[in-house]
Amino acid sequence: MLDIVESEKFKLPMRPRQEITEMFSTFVQLDEDQFSKWLTDSKLRRSIQNCLGHLAEVPTSENFWAFYWHKNWRNSSNSLAGTHLSAYLQEPCYWAAYKTDRRFTNTQYGLADYFQMASAEVKTVLENFNPDRSSSLKAYASMAFPSLLKDILRQRKEADICTNWGLLRKVSKKQVLEALDNAGLSTTQIAQYRLAWTCFKELYIQNSSGGTNKLPEPDRNLWEEIANLYNTERRSQLTPPGSECNSQTIEQWLIKTAICVRAYLYRSVASLNVPKSGEDSDQMSSLPDPTSESLMADMIAQEDDENRQNQLSQINAVLLTALLSLDIQCQEILKLYYKQGFTQQQIIEQLQISQPTVSRRLIKARESLLAALIGWSHETLNISVTSNLVKDMSTALEEWLRFRYGDSLIS
């Protein structure tokens, strides 16, 4: 959840941690680029309450419900799953938009624009999220949304400053295909346009000496060369190969391709929580019946074990990151001490350094790793730092170091 100080500072009230219903059924409403209020979707509220009402023991972990709806979304077993997750990810969307707005002050976009851009990328975040590698969907989304917004701005800047030909030279095959498909072209048209673009790119790059975005338009001779190459390649690249095309047709196809690419890079932003035309927000037909879903029972049974495994994975990642951030000499001393079993005297002889240096380096390395572990416990598990915690973490750290080096997992 959001830090309470941040929430109060920027007027985005926290949804109570215990209110699972609110987390998965409310959406941010902005007013003049500022947070206004939380809006509740009645159908989503009834959906989550329907799930909760059929359970004798209700899981209160937000991660449990995020993983539950994500699995439903992956399995396409519940049409509301994606919308529940969109509601859940409103806070990461908002904070990504807020930080982007503060960072990029020289653009024409405001916080509301960035928020809509981030909201439109929820599906991308859900597709890329791997529950086996991350213990928190919200934490993953908090890292993913800023990166996606930055990429969108980069693409839009390029689309702004490039000529049609400079843009077609820069974009990737994947972007071209997605842009043409997004524009509603048929499979045959997409194949023809893609081949025309490939021939254009091959010959245009050969005939362009500059590296700027404002590259000159191809002359008639170049268009003829592109058309000739297309007519040769279509026999082996297209099924069916289609008829021959003249240079004017190829030019028109590529102009249309550039238009499609610009439209794709500037793809419109639609709110994910707006009911589709003709959709009754009070309709109950799509609500799940939890009593018939083995997925729910399976997840409840697995939750404790998965939480332990996720926490162990997080601890391992935190400590490994902290270990690799140490200076080379500290890493070498740890390796000799834990992997080779050297005494401090043997380390002194091996590295030709003084005893105080070895002792300080060992202490510094352990303290850095312990600080990372305690920091993770405080931030992730909300555990207060006490002397007993430090003692327990020190013991756990020693075990981790001996295990990591003893199993030769670190060279």
C-alpha positions as a Markdown table, in Angstrom:
| # | Residue | x | y | z |
|---|---|---|---|---|
| 1 | Met | 0.0 | 0.0 | 0.0 |
| 2 | Leu | 1.0 | 3.6 | -0.4 |
| 3 | Asp | 3.0 | 5.2 | 2.4 |
| 4 | Ile | 0.6 | 7.2 | 4.6 |
| 5 | Val | 2.8 | 10.3 | 4.6 |
| 6 | Glu | 2.8 | 10.3 | 0.8 |
| 7 | Ser | -0.9 | 9.8 | 0.7 |
| 8 | Glu | -1.7 | 12.7 | 2.9 |
| 9 | Lys | 0.9 | 14.9 | 1.2 |
| 10 | Phe | -0.5 | 14.4 | -2.3 |
| 11 | Lys | -4.2 | 14.0 | -1.3 |
| 12 | Leu | -4.7 | 10.5 | -2.5 |
| 13 | Pro | -6.5 | 8.8 | 0.5 |
| 14 | Met | -5.5 | 5.2 | 1.1 |
| 15 | Arg | -8.0 | 2.5 | 0.7 |
| 16 | Pro | -8.0 | 0.6 | 4.0 |
| 17 | Arg | -5.8 | -2.5 | 3.9 |
| 18 | Gln | -8.6 | -4.6 | 5.4 |
| 19 | Glu | -11.1 | -3.5 | 2.8 |
| 20 | Ile | -10.4 | -6.1 | 0.0 |
| 21 | Thr | -13.7 | -5.1 | -1.6 |
| 22 | Glu | -12.6 | -1.5 | -2.0 |
| 23 | Met | -9.2 | -2.4 | -3.5 |
| 24 | Phe | -10.7 | -4.4 | -6.3 |
| 25 | Ser | -13.8 | -2.4 | -7.1 |
| 26 | Thr | -12.9 | 1.4 | -6.9 |
| 27 | Phe | -11.3 | 3.7 | -9.5 |
| 28 | Val | -9.5 | 7.0 | -9.2 |
| 29 | Gln | -11.4 | 10.1 | -10.4 |
| 30 | Leu | -9.3 | 13.1 | -11.3 |
| 31 | Asp | -10.4 | 16.8 | -11.3 |
| 32 | Glu | -8.2 | 19.3 | -13.1 |
| 33 | Asp | -5.1 | 17.1 | -12.8 |
| 34 | Gln | -5.6 | 16.3 | -9.2 |
| 35 | Phe | -7.1 | 13.4 | -7.3 |
| 36 | Ser | -10.7 | 14.0 | -6.6 |
| 37 | Lys | -12.2 | 10.8 | -5.1 |
| 38 | Trp | -12.6 | 7.1 | -5.3 |
| 39 | Leu | -15.5 | 5.9 | -7.5 |
| 40 | Thr | -17.0 | 2.5 | -6.8 |
| 41 | Asp | -18.1 | 0.1 | -9.6 |
| 42 | Ser | -21.2 | -1.6 | -8.3 |
| 43 | Lys | -20.8 | -4.7 | -10.5 |
| 44 | Leu | -17.2 | -5.2 | -9.3 |
| 45 | Arg | -18.3 | -4.7 | -5.7 |
| 46 | Arg | -20.9 | -7.4 | -6.0 |
| 47 | Ser | -18.5 | -9.7 | -7.7 |
| 48 | Ile | -15.9 | -9.5 | -4.9 |
| 49 | Gln | -18.6 | -9.7 | -2.2 |
| 50 | Asn | -20.1 | -12.7 | -3.9 |
| 51 | Cys | -16.6 | -14.4 | -3.6 |
| 52 | Leu | -16.2 | -13.4 | 0.0 |
| 53 | Gly | -19.7 | -14.5 | 0.9 |
| 54 | His | -19.1 | -18.1 | -0.1 |
| 55 | Leu | -16.0 | -18.5 | 2.0 |
| 56 | Ala | -16.0 | -19.6 | 5.6 |
| 57 | Glu | -12.5 | -18.3 | 6.1 |
| 58 | Val | -11.9 | -15.2 | 4.1 |
| 59 | Pro | -8.2 | -14.5 | 3.0 |
| 60 | Thr | -7.3 | -11.0 | 4.0 |
| 61 | Ser | -4.1 | -10.8 | 2.0 |
| 62 | Glu | -4.3 | -8.4 | -0.9 |
| 63 | Asn | -1.6 | -10.4 | -2.7 |
| 64 | Phe | -3.8 | -13.5 | -2.4 |
| 65 | Trp | -6.6 | -11.7 | -4.2 |
| 66 | Ala | -4.3 | -10.1 | -6.8 |
| 67 | Phe | -2.9 | -13.6 | -7.6 |
| 68 | Tyr | -6.4 | -15.0 | -7.6 |
| 69 | Trp | -7.8 | -12.5 | -10.1 |
| 70 | His | -4.6 | -12.7 | -12.2 |
| 71 | Lys | -5.0 | -16.5 | -12.5 |
| 72 | Asn | -8.6 | -16.0 | -13.4 |
| 73 | Trp | -7.6 | -13.5 | -16.0 |
| 74 | Arg | -4.9 | -15.8 | -17.4 |
| 75 | Asn | -7.4 | -18.6 | -17.7 |
| 76 | Ser | -10.1 | -16.4 | -19.1 |
| 77 | Ser | -12.4 | -18.0 | -16.5 |
| 78 | Asn | -14.0 | -14.7 | -15.4 |
| 79 | Ser | -14.7 | -11.8 | -17.6 |
| 80 | Leu | -14.5 | -9.4 | -14.7 |
| 81 | Ala | -11.0 | -10.5 | -13.6 |
| 82 | Gly | -9.2 | -7.9 | -15.7 |
| 83 | Thr | -11.4 | -5.1 | -14.5 |
| 84 | His | -10.8 | -6.1 | -10.9 |
| 85 | Leu | -7.1 | -5.9 | -11.5 |
| 86 | Ser | -7.4 | -2.6 | -13.2 |
| 87 | Ala | -9.1 | -1.3 | -10.1 |
| 88 | Tyr | -6.4 | -2.8 | -7.9 |
| 89 | Leu | -3.7 | -1.1 | -10.0 |
| 90 | Gln | -5.1 | 2.4 | -9.8 |
| 91 | Glu | -2.6 | 3.5 | -7.2 |
| 92 | Pro | 0.5 | 2.4 | -9.2 |
| 93 | Cys | -1.0 | 4.1 | -12.2 |
| 94 | Tyr | -1.6 | 7.3 | -10.3 |
| 95 | Trp | 1.9 | 7.5 | -8.8 |
| 96 | Ala | 3.6 | 6.6 | -12.0 |
| 97 | Ala | 1.6 | 9.4 | -13.7 |
| 98 | Tyr | 2.4 | 11.8 | -10.8 |
| 99 | Lys | 6.1 | 11.2 | -11.0 |
| 100 | Thr | 6.2 | 11.4 | -14.8 |
| 101 | Asp | 4.3 | 14.7 | -14.7 |
| 102 | Arg | 6.8 | 16.1 | -12.2 |
| 103 | Arg | 9.8 | 14.8 | -14.2 |
| 104 | Phe | 8.8 | 15.8 | -17.7 |
| 105 | Thr | 7.6 | 19.3 | -17.3 |
| 106 | Asn | 8.3 | 20.4 | -20.9 |
| 107 | Thr | 5.6 | 18.3 | -22.5 |
| 108 | Gln | 2.0 | 19.1 | -23.5 |
| 109 | Tyr | 0.7 | 16.4 | -21.2 |
| 110 | Gly | -0.7 | 16.7 | -17.7 |
| 111 | Leu | -1.1 | 14.2 | -14.8 |
| 112 | Ala | -4.6 | 13.1 | -16.2 |
| 113 | Asp | -3.0 | 12.4 | -19.6 |
| 114 | Tyr | -0.2 | 10.3 | -18.0 |
| 115 | Phe | -2.8 | 8.5 | -15.8 |
| 116 | Gln | -4.8 | 7.5 | -18.8 |
| 117 | Met | -1.7 | 6.4 | -20.7 |
| 118 | Ala | -0.7 | 4.2 | -17.7 |
| 119 | Ser | -4.3 | 2.8 | -17.4 |
| 120 | Ala | -4.2 | 1.8 | -21.0 |
| 121 | Glu | -1.0 | -0.3 | -20.3 |
| 122 | Val | -2.6 | -2.4 | -17.6 |
| 123 | Lys | -3.0 | -5.3 | -20.0 |
| 124 | Thr | 0.7 | -5.1 | -20.9 |
| 125 | Val | 1.6 | -5.2 | -17.2 |
| 126 | Leu | -0.7 | -8.2 | -16.6 |
| 127 | Glu | 0.7 | -10.0 | -19.6 |
| 128 | Asn | 4.3 | -9.5 | -18.5 |
| 129 | Phe | 3.8 | -10.2 | -14.8 |
| 130 | Asn | 5.1 | -13.7 | -13.8 |
| 131 | Pro | 3.7 | -14.8 | -10.4 |
| 132 | Asp | 6.5 | -17.4 | -10.1 |
| 133 | Arg | 9.2 | -14.7 | -10.1 |
| 134 | Ser | 7.5 | -11.9 | -8.2 |
| 135 | Ser | 5.6 | -12.0 | -4.9 |
| 136 | Ser | 3.6 | -8.8 | -5.5 |
| 137 | Leu | 1.7 | -7.6 | -8.6 |
| 138 | Lys | 1.5 | -4.1 | -7.2 |
| 139 | Ala | 5.3 | -3.9 | -6.6 |
| 140 | Tyr | 5.9 | -5.1 | -10.2 |
| 141 | Ala | 3.4 | -2.6 | -11.6 |
| 142 | Ser | 5.0 | 0.2 | -9.7 |
| 143 | Met | 8.2 | -0.5 | -11.6 |
| 144 | Ala | 6.6 | -1.3 | -14.9 |
| 145 | Phe | 4.3 | 1.7 | -15.3 |
| 146 | Pro | 7.0 | 4.4 | -15.2 |
| 147 | Ser | 9.1 | 2.5 | -17.7 |
| 148 | Leu | 6.1 | 2.1 | -20.0 |
| 149 | Leu | 5.2 | 5.8 | -19.8 |
| 150 | Lys | 8.8 | 6.8 | -20.5 |
| 151 | Asp | 8.8 | 4.5 | -23.6 |
| 152 | Ile | 5.5 | 6.0 | -24.8 |
| 153 | Leu | 6.9 | 9.5 | -24.5 |
| 154 | Arg | 10.0 | 8.5 | -26.4 |
| 155 | Gln | 7.9 | 7.0 | -29.2 |
| 156 | Arg | 5.7 | 10.0 | -29.4 |
| 157 | Lys | 8.7 | 12.3 | -29.6 |
| 158 | Glu | 10.1 | 10.3 | -32.4 |
| 159 | Ala | 6.8 | 10.3 | -34.2 |
| 160 | Asp | 6.6 | 14.1 | -33.8 |
| 161 | Ile | 10.0 | 14.9 | -35.2 |
| 162 | Cys | 10.3 | 12.3 | -38.0 |
| 163 | Thr | 9.2 | 12.6 | -41.6 |
| 164 | Asn | 7.2 | 9.6 | -42.9 |
| 165 | Trp | 10.4 | 8.1 | -44.3 |
| 166 | Gly | 12.5 | 8.7 | -41.2 |
| 167 | Leu | 9.8 | 7.1 | -39.1 |
| 168 | Leu | 9.5 | 4.1 | -41.3 |
| 169 | Arg | 13.3 | 3.7 | -41.2 |
| 170 | Lys | 13.3 | 3.7 | -37.4 |
| 171 | Val | 10.4 | 1.5 | -36.5 |
| 172 | Ser | 10.8 | -2.2 | -36.0 |
| 173 | Lys | 9.0 | -5.0 | -37.9 |
| 174 | Lys | 7.0 | -5.8 | -34.8 |
| 175 | Gln | 5.8 | -2.2 | -34.5 |
| 176 | Val | 4.9 | -2.1 | -38.2 |
| 177 | Leu | 2.9 | -5.4 | -38.0 |
| 178 | Glu | 1.1 | -4.3 | -34.8 |
| 179 | Ala | 0.3 | -0.9 | -36.3 |
| 180 | Leu | -1.2 | -2.4 | -39.5 |
| 181 | Asp | -3.2 | -5.0 | -37.5 |
| 182 | Asn | -4.4 | -2.3 | -35.2 |
| 183 | Ala | -5.6 | -0.3 | -38.2 |
| 184 | Gly | -7.8 | -3.2 | -39.2 |
| 185 | Leu | -6.1 | -4.2 | -42.4 |
| 186 | Ser | -6.6 | -7.7 | -43.8 |
| 187 | Thr | -4.0 | -10.4 | -43.5 |
| 188 | Thr | -3.2 | -10.1 | -47.2 |
| 189 | Gln | -2.8 | -6.3 | -47.0 |
| 190 | Ile | -0.6 | -6.6 | -44.0 |
| 191 | Ala | 1.7 | -9.0 | -45.8 |
| 192 | Gln | 1.9 | -6.8 | -48.8 |
| 193 | Tyr | 2.5 | -3.6 | -46.8 |
| 194 | Arg | 5.1 | -5.4 | -44.7 |
| 195 | Leu | 7.0 | -6.5 | -47.8 |
| 196 | Ala | 6.8 | -3.1 | -49.3 |
| 197 | Trp | 8.2 | -1.6 | -46.1 |
| 198 | Thr | 11.0 | -4.2 | -46.0 |
| 199 | Cys | 12.1 | -3.4 | -49.6 |
| 200 | Phe | 11.8 | 0.4 | -48.8 |
| 201 | Lys | 14.0 | 0.1 | -45.7 |
| 202 | Glu | 16.6 | -2.0 | -47.4 |
| 203 | Leu | 17.1 | 0.4 | -50.4 |
| 204 | Tyr | 16.3 | 3.7 | -48.5 |
| 205 | Ile | 19.0 | 3.0 | -45.9 |
| 206 | Gln | 21.5 | 2.3 | -48.7 |
| 207 | Asn | 20.7 | 5.6 | -50.4 |
| 208 | Ser | 20.6 | 7.7 | -47.3 |
| 209 | Ser | 23.8 | 9.1 | -45.9 |
| 210 | Gly | 22.4 | 11.2 | -43.1 |
| 211 | Gly | 21.4 | 9.9 | -39.7 |
| 212 | Thr | 18.8 | 12.6 | -38.9 |
| 213 | Asn | 15.1 | 12.1 | -38.5 |
| 214 | Lys | 14.3 | 14.6 | -41.3 |
| 215 | Leu | 15.5 | 12.4 | -44.1 |
| 216 | Pro | 14.7 | 13.4 | -47.7 |
| 217 | Glu | 11.8 | 11.9 | -49.6 |
| 218 | Pro | 12.8 | 9.1 | -52.0 |
| 219 | Asp | 13.1 | 10.3 | -55.6 |
| 220 | Arg | 11.4 | 8.6 | -58.5 |
| 221 | Asn | 14.4 | 6.4 | -59.3 |
| 222 | Leu | 14.4 | 5.1 | -55.8 |
| 223 | Trp | 10.7 | 4.4 | -55.9 |
| 224 | Glu | 11.2 | 2.4 | -59.1 |
| 225 | Glu | 14.0 | 0.4 | -57.5 |
| 226 | Ile | 11.7 | -0.3 | -54.5 |
| 227 | Ala | 8.9 | -1.4 | -56.8 |
| 228 | Asn | 11.2 | -3.7 | -58.8 |
| 229 | Leu | 12.5 | -5.3 | -55.6 |
| 230 | Tyr | 9.0 | -5.8 | -54.3 |
| 231 | Asn | 7.9 | -7.4 | -57.5 |
| 232 | Thr | 10.8 | -9.8 | -57.4 |
| 233 | Glu | 10.4 | -10.7 | -53.7 |
| 234 | Arg | 6.7 | -11.1 | -53.7 |
| 235 | Arg | 7.0 | -14.4 | -55.7 |
| 236 | Ser | 8.8 | -16.1 | -52.7 |
| 237 | Gln | 7.6 | -13.9 | -49.8 |
| 238 | Leu | 3.8 | -13.7 | -50.4 |
| 239 | Thr | 1.1 | -16.4 | -50.6 |
| 240 | Pro | -0.5 | -15.8 | -53.0 |
| 241 | Pro | 2.1 | -13.6 | -54.6 |
| 242 | Gly | -0.5 | -11.2 | -56.0 |
| 243 | Ser | 0.0 | -9.0 | -59.0 |
| 244 | Glu | 2.9 | -6.6 | -59.9 |
| 245 | Cys | 2.8 | -3.1 | -58.4 |
| 246 | Asn | 4.1 | 0.1 | -59.8 |
| 247 | Ser | 6.1 | 2.7 | -57.9 |
| 248 | Gln | 3.0 | 4.9 | -57.3 |
| 249 | Thr | 1.2 | 2.0 | -55.6 |
| 250 | Ile | 4.2 | 1.2 | -53.4 |
| 251 | Glu | 4.5 | 4.9 | -52.4 |
| 252 | Gln | 0.8 | 5.0 | -51.4 |
| 253 | Trp | 1.1 | 1.8 | -49.4 |
| 254 | Leu | 4.1 | 3.2 | -47.5 |
| 255 | Ile | 2.4 | 6.5 | -46.8 |
| 256 | Lys | -0.5 | 4.6 | -45.4 |
| 257 | Thr | 1.9 | 2.5 | -43.3 |
| 258 | Ala | 3.4 | 5.6 | -41.9 |
| 259 | Ile | 0.0 | 6.9 | -41.0 |
| 260 | Cys | -0.9 | 3.6 | -39.3 |
| 261 | Val | 2.4 | 3.7 | -37.3 |
| 262 | Arg | 1.8 | 7.2 | -36.1 |
| 263 | Ala | -1.7 | 6.3 | -35.0 |
| 264 | Tyr | -0.3 | 3.2 | -33.3 |
| 265 | Leu | 2.3 | 5.2 | -31.4 |
| 266 | Tyr | -0.3 | 7.8 | -30.5 |
| 267 | Arg | -2.9 | 5.1 | -29.8 |
| 268 | Ser | -6.0 | 6.4 | -28.1 |
| 269 | Val | -6.4 | 6.0 | -24.4 |
| 270 | Ala | -9.7 | 4.5 | -23.2 |
| 271 | Ser | -10.6 | 4.2 | -19.6 |
| 272 | Leu | -10.5 | 0.6 | -18.6 |
| 273 | Asn | -13.4 | 0.9 | -16.2 |
| 274 | Val | -15.9 | 2.6 | -18.5 |
| 275 | Pro | -18.7 | 0.1 | -19.3 |
| 276 | Lys | -19.0 | -0.9 | -22.9 |
| 277 | Ser | -21.8 | 0.4 | -25.0 |
| 278 | Gly | -25.0 | -1.4 | -24.0 |
| 279 | Glu | -23.5 | -3.0 | -21.0 |
| 280 | Asp | -25.6 | -3.0 | -17.9 |
| 281 | Ser | -23.4 | -2.2 | -14.9 |
| 282 | Asp | -25.9 | -4.0 | -12.7 |
| 283 | Gln | -25.8 | -7.2 | -14.7 |
| 284 | Met | -25.0 | -10.2 | -12.5 |
| 285 | Ser | -24.6 | -12.9 | -15.2 |
| 286 | Ser | -20.8 | -12.7 | -15.3 |
| 287 | Leu | -20.3 | -13.0 | -11.5 |
| 288 | Pro | -18.4 | -16.1 | -10.5 |
| 289 | Asp | -19.7 | -18.9 | -8.3 |
| 290 | Pro | -16.9 | -19.4 | -5.8 |
| 291 | Thr | -18.4 | -22.7 | -4.6 |
| 292 | Ser | -17.7 | -24.3 | -8.0 |
| 293 | Glu | -14.2 | -22.9 | -8.5 |
| 294 | Ser | -11.5 | -25.3 | -7.5 |
| 295 | Leu | -9.0 | -22.5 | -8.2 |
| 296 | Met | -10.2 | -20.7 | -5.1 |
| 297 | Ala | -9.8 | -23.8 | -2.9 |
| 298 | Asp | -6.4 | -24.6 | -4.3 |
| 299 | Met | -5.1 | -21.1 | -3.8 |
| 300 | Ile | -6.3 | -21.0 | -0.2 |
| 301 | Ala | -4.6 | -24.3 | 0.5 |
| 302 | Gln | -1.4 | -23.2 | -1.1 |
| 303 | Glu | -1.3 | -19.6 | 0.2 |
| 304 | Asp | 0.8 | -20.2 | 3.3 |
| 305 | Asp | 3.4 | -22.3 | 1.5 |
| 306 | Glu | 3.5 | -19.9 | -1.4 |
| 307 | Asn | 4.0 | -17.0 | 0.9 |
| 308 | Arg | 6.9 | -18.7 | 2.6 |
| 309 | Gln | 8.4 | -19.6 | -0.8 |
| 310 | Asn | 7.9 | -16.0 | -2.1 |
| 311 | Gln | 9.5 | -14.5 | 1.0 |
| 312 | Leu | 12.5 | -16.9 | 0.7 |
| 313 | Ser | 12.8 | -15.9 | -2.9 |
| 314 | Gln | 12.7 | -12.2 | -2.0 |
| 315 | Ile | 15.2 | -12.6 | 0.8 |
| 316 | Asn | 17.6 | -14.4 | -1.6 |
| 317 | Ala | 17.2 | -11.7 | -4.2 |
| 318 | Val | 17.7 | -8.9 | -1.7 |
| 319 | Leu | 20.9 | -10.5 | -0.2 |
| 320 | Leu | 22.3 | -11.4 | -3.6 |
| 321 | Thr | 21.8 | -7.9 | -4.9 |
| 322 | Ala | 23.5 | -6.5 | -1.8 |
| 323 | Leu | 26.3 | -9.0 | -2.1 |
| 324 | Leu | 27.1 | -8.1 | -5.7 |
| 325 | Ser | 27.0 | -4.4 | -4.8 |
| 326 | Leu | 30.0 | -4.8 | -2.4 |
| 327 | Asp | 33.4 | -3.8 | -3.6 |
| 328 | Ile | 35.6 | -6.5 | -5.2 |
| 329 | Gln | 37.9 | -6.8 | -2.2 |
| 330 | Cys | 34.9 | -7.4 | 0.2 |
| 331 | Gln | 33.5 | -10.0 | -2.1 |
| 332 | Glu | 36.9 | -11.8 | -2.4 |
| 333 | Ile | 37.3 | -11.8 | 1.4 |
| 334 | Leu | 33.8 | -13.3 | 1.9 |
| 335 | Lys | 34.6 | -15.9 | -0.8 |
| 336 | Leu | 37.8 | -17.0 | 0.9 |
| 337 | Tyr | 36.2 | -17.0 | 4.4 |
| 338 | Tyr | 33.0 | -18.8 | 3.6 |
| 339 | Lys | 33.8 | -20.8 | 0.4 |
| 340 | Gln | 37.4 | -21.8 | 1.0 |
| 341 | Gly | 37.1 | -21.8 | 4.8 |
| 342 | Phe | 40.2 | -19.6 | 5.2 |
| 343 | Thr | 41.0 | -18.1 | 8.6 |
| 344 | Gln | 41.7 | -14.4 | 8.8 |
| 345 | Gln | 45.4 | -15.1 | 9.0 |
| 346 | Gln | 45.2 | -17.2 | 5.8 |
| 347 | Ile | 43.3 | -14.4 | 4.1 |
| 348 | Ile | 46.0 | -12.0 | 5.1 |
| 349 | Glu | 48.7 | -14.2 | 3.5 |
| 350 | Gln | 46.6 | -14.9 | 0.4 |
| 351 | Leu | 45.7 | -11.2 | -0.4 |
| 352 | Gln | 48.8 | -9.6 | 1.1 |
| 353 | Ile | 46.8 | -7.1 | 3.2 |
| 354 | Ser | 46.8 | -6.2 | 6.9 |
| 355 | Gln | 44.8 | -7.9 | 9.6 |
| 356 | Pro | 42.8 | -4.7 | 10.5 |
| 357 | Thr | 41.8 | -4.5 | 6.8 |
| 358 | Val | 40.6 | -8.0 | 6.7 |
| 359 | Ser | 38.6 | -7.6 | 9.9 |
| 360 | Arg | 37.1 | -4.2 | 8.8 |
| 361 | Arg | 36.1 | -5.6 | 5.4 |
| 362 | Leu | 34.4 | -8.7 | 6.9 |
| 363 | Ile | 32.5 | -6.5 | 9.4 |
| 364 | Lys | 31.6 | -4.0 | 6.6 |
| 365 | Ala | 30.3 | -6.8 | 4.3 |
| 366 | Arg | 28.2 | -8.4 | 7.0 |
| 367 | Glu | 26.8 | -5.1 | 8.1 |
| 368 | Ser | 25.8 | -4.1 | 4.6 |
| 369 | Leu | 24.1 | -7.4 | 4.0 |
| 370 | Leu | 22.4 | -7.3 | 7.4 |
| 371 | Ala | 21.1 | -3.8 | 6.7 |
| 372 | Ala | 19.6 | -4.9 | 3.4 |
| 373 | Leu | 17.9 | -7.8 | 5.1 |
| 374 | Ile | 16.5 | -5.7 | 7.9 |
| 375 | Gly | 15.4 | -3.0 | 5.5 |
| 376 | Trp | 13.5 | -5.6 | 3.5 |
| 377 | Ser | 11.8 | -7.0 | 6.6 |
| 378 | His | 10.7 | -3.6 | 7.7 |
| 379 | Glu | 9.4 | -2.4 | 4.3 |
| 380 | Thr | 7.8 | -5.7 | 3.2 |
| 381 | Leu | 6.6 | -7.3 | 6.4 |
| 382 | Asn | 6.2 | -4.1 | 8.5 |
| 383 | Ile | 8.4 | -5.6 | 11.2 |
| 384 | Ser | 9.8 | -3.1 | 13.7 |
| 385 | Val | 13.6 | -3.1 | 14.2 |
| 386 | Thr | 14.4 | -4.5 | 17.6 |
| 387 | Ser | 17.5 | -6.1 | 19.2 |
| 388 | Asn | 15.9 | -9.5 | 18.9 |
| 389 | Leu | 15.2 | -8.9 | 15.2 |
| 390 | Val | 18.9 | -7.9 | 14.6 |
| 391 | Lys | 20.0 | -11.1 | 16.4 |
| 392 | Asp | 17.7 | -13.3 | 14.5 |
| 393 | Met | 18.6 | -11.7 | 11.2 |
| 394 | Ser | 22.3 | -12.0 | 11.9 |
| 395 | Thr | 21.9 | -15.8 | 12.5 |
| 396 | Ala | 19.9 | -16.1 | 9.3 |
| 397 | Leu | 22.5 | -14.1 | 7.4 |
| 398 | Glu | 25.3 | -16.4 | 8.5 |
| 399 | Glu | 23.3 | -19.4 | 7.4 |
| 400 | Trp | 22.6 | -17.8 | 4.0 |
| 401 | Leu | 26.3 | -17.0 | 3.4 |
| 402 | Arg | 27.4 | -20.5 | 4.3 |
| 403 | Phe | 24.7 | -22.0 | 2.1 |
| 404 | Arg | 25.4 | -19.8 | -0.9 |
| 405 | Tyr | 29.2 | -20.3 | -0.8 |
| 406 | Gly | 29.0 | -23.9 | 0.4 |
| 407 | Asp | 26.8 | -24.8 | -2.6 |
| 408 | Ser | 29.2 | -23.1 | -5.0 |
| 409 | Leu | 26.4 | -20.9 | -6.3 |
| 410 | Ile | 28.7 | -17.8 | -6.3 |
| 411 | Ser | 32.0 | -18.1 | -8.1 |
